[in-house]
């Protein structure tokens, strides 16, 4: 009740301001009713006090005749204004915003890692994917969209990184995606993109370690998408490194 009064206080003032006009209307209606009743023989014979009642009503205090119109106009204006204001302040139906994606990276673990397998050092570079929105992301995929300078073999990119599609909720931990790997005894590194067809076609995905390249990673979901540009290189310790350049597109 208190909330309703607080919300519609202007309309209440308008109604209250219209009470004098309403009182005049009631007084006029009573007079007309009594005048009509005087012509009814049944009532005239049985209700002897009609003249006294009419006299009593006529003796009620009356407002100036001219005040009714402005008060009624002000009251109607306040009621109309309050109704328009209530419509304007009604909160719109909340449409939940789709998730907002973050592509995460910084030098060092867990984005740049190394391990030793059979006496050989393998280095891997990764990015992190985090849903910073308020809803889940569906049908998520991460691509290497383009590489510059482009490899000799055309048609390799865009290419889907390993892992395929996935769902990413807003309360899920950051998802790490392998981008590329390098062995210290090999002078090439390989992007972590599957290549269909013959097994020998996998060799097309290797890049010469002496050539610094930049590439664009693109995250795509049903709800949103985002791209970021990185530089990839092999340092003097024969380990693969990433450098974040900035958002792309």
Buried (B, 14 or more C-beta within 10 A) or exposed (E): EEEEEEEBEBBBBBBEBBEBBBBBEEBEEBEEEBEEBEEEEEEEEEBEEBEEEBEEBEEEEEEEEEEBEEBBEBBEEBBEEBEEBEEEEEEEEEEEEBBBBBBBBEEEEEBBBBEEEEEEBBBBBBBBBBBEBEBBBBEBBBBBBBBEEEBEEEEBBEBBBEBEEBEBEBEBEEBBBBBBBBBBEBEBBBBBBEBEEEEEEBEBBBBEBEEEBBBBBBBBBBBBBBBBBBBBBBEEEBBBBBEBEEEBE
